[in-house]
Amino acid sequence: MLKAEHLKELNEERKSLTGNAVEEARKLAEVEGNKKSCFFFTLPELHESLAGIVAGRIKEEFYRPTFVVTKSEEGKVKGSGRSIPAYPMAESLEKAKELLLRFGGHPMAAGFSLEEKNLPLLKEKNWRKTVVWSRKTWWKSYGLIRSFLFPIARRNLQNP
């Protein structure tokens, strides 16, 4: 019985830490608003095991690829990201591999570690890629919408 109570206490502590970090990341996301097509937050006090959970919650709420970075060992940071279907997250890290110590993942989630001094370069490089990606995605979406809706609208105008 004692172990079960201890596990319950640990779980409640984890939930509290996660909730506080999500709230902090949410405030950062609201400040950035529509300025960024991808969120990249540094939460140095957050334990690295919770970074993916926080990134996932922010991604769900704001529907943007989201990376959460935490402090690791001396001079290094670790990041965890969650994505949306249109943005290949692991592929974006692959294109910045010269900055990373380790990385891996798949289109919807990825993780990495790097020297802290390289973090601003990674953010900038990733931001540029997501701007290009969001413009391409927007134009593809516009083209699809236009190809489906314009003929329907034209047909309805010709046959009221």
C-alpha positions in Angstrom: 0.0 0.0 0.0 2.9 2.3 0.8 4.3 2.0 -2.8 1.0 2.8 -4.3 0.6 6.0 -2.3 4.2 7.0 -3.2 3.5 6.4 -6.9 0.3 8.4 -6.6 2.3 11.3 -5.0 4.9 11.2 -7.8 2.2 11.2 -10.5 0.5 14.2 -8.9 3.8 16.0 -8.8 4.4 15.2 -12.5 1.0 16.5 -13.4 1.6 19.7 -11.5 5.0 20.2 -13.2 3.5 19.5 -16.6 0.6 21.9 -16.0 2.9 24.7 -14.9 5.2 24.2 -17.9 2.2 24.1 -20.4 0.9 27.3 -18.9 4.3 29.0 -19.3 4.6 27.7 -22.9 1.0 28.9 -23.6 1.9 32.4 -22.4 5.0 32.4 -24.7 2.8 31.2 -27.6 0.3 33.9 -27.0 3.0 36.5 -27.1 4.4 35.2 -30.4 0.8 34.9 -31.8 0.8 34.6 -35.5 4.4 35.9 -35.9 5.8 32.3 -36.1 4.9 29.4 -38.2 6.7 27.1 -35.7 7.1 27.5 -32.0 10.5 27.0 -30.4 10.4 27.5 -26.6 13.2 27.2 -24.1 12.0 26.1 -20.6 15.3 25.6 -18.8 13.7 24.5 -15.5 11.6 21.8 -17.1 12.7 18.2 -16.7 13.6 16.8 -20.2 11.2 13.9 -19.7 8.2 16.3 -19.8 9.3 18.4 -22.9 7.5 16.2 -25.4 4.2 16.3 -23.4 4.4 20.1 -23.2 5.2 20.4 -26.9 2.3 18.1 -27.8 -0.2 20.1 -25.7 0.9 23.4 -27.3 0.9 21.9 -30.8 -2.7 20.7 -30.2 -3.9 24.1 -28.9 -2.2 26.3 -31.5 -1.9 23.8 -34.4 1.8 24.6 -35.1 4.9 22.5 -35.0 6.3 23.0 -31.5 9.8 22.4 -30.0 10.4 22.6 -26.3 14.1 22.9 -25.2 15.4 22.1 -21.7 18.8 22.3 -20.0 20.8 19.2 -20.0 24.4 18.6 -18.8 26.8 21.5 -18.6 26.7 23.6 -21.8 24.2 21.4 -23.6 20.4 21.4 -24.2 17.9 18.8 -25.3 14.8 19.4 -27.3 11.6 17.5 -28.1 9.2 18.4 -30.8 5.6 17.6 -31.9 4.3 18.4 -35.3 1.3 18.6 -37.5 0.7 16.3 -40.5 1.9 18.9 -43.1 5.3 19.6 -41.5 8.0 16.8 -41.5 9.7 17.5 -38.2 12.5 14.9 -38.3 13.3 16.0 -41.9 13.7 19.6 -40.7 16.3 18.5 -38.1 18.1 16.4 -40.7 18.7 19.6 -42.7 20.3 21.2 -39.6 22.4 18.2 -38.5 25.7 20.0 -38.6 24.5 21.9 -35.5 23.2 18.9 -33.6 25.0 16.4 -31.4 22.2 13.8 -31.7 18.8 13.8 -33.3 16.1 11.4 -34.4 12.4 11.0 -34.9 9.7 10.8 -37.6 7.4 13.3 -39.4 5.2 13.9 -36.3 7.8 14.0 -33.5 11.5 14.5 -33.0 14.2 14.9 -30.4 17.7 16.4 -30.4 20.6 17.5 -28.3 23.1 20.2 -29.1 25.5 22.6 -27.5 23.7 25.5 -26.0 25.7 28.0 -28.0 24.2 26.6 -31.2 20.6 27.0 -30.1 20.1 30.5 -31.6 21.4 29.2 -34.9 19.1 26.2 -34.8 16.1 28.4 -34.0 16.9 30.7 -36.9 17.6 27.9 -39.4 14.4 26.1 -38.4 12.3 29.4 -38.5 13.5 30.1 -42.1 12.5 26.5 -43.1 9.1 26.8 -41.6 8.5 30.1 -43.3 9.2 28.6 -46.6 7.2 25.5 -45.7 4.2 27.5 -44.5 4.2 29.6 -47.7 4.4 26.5 -49.9 1.6 24.8 -47.8 -0.5 28.0 -48.1 -0.2 28.1 -51.8 -0.9 24.4 -52.2 -4.0 24.8 -50.0 -5.1 27.9 -52.0 -4.6 26.0 -55.2 -6.7 23.0 -53.9 -9.4 25.2 -52.6 -9.5 27.2 -55.8 -9.6 24.1 -58.0 -12.5 22.7 -56.1 -14.6 25.7 -55.2 -14.2 28.0 -58.3 -15.8 25.5 -60.7 -18.7 24.9 -58.2 -19.2 28.7 -57.8 -19.1 29.2 -61.6 -21.6 26.4 -62.1 -24.0 27.9 -59.5 -23.7 31.3 -61.0 -24.5 30.0 -64.5 -27.4 27.9 -63.3 -29.1 29.8 -60.4 
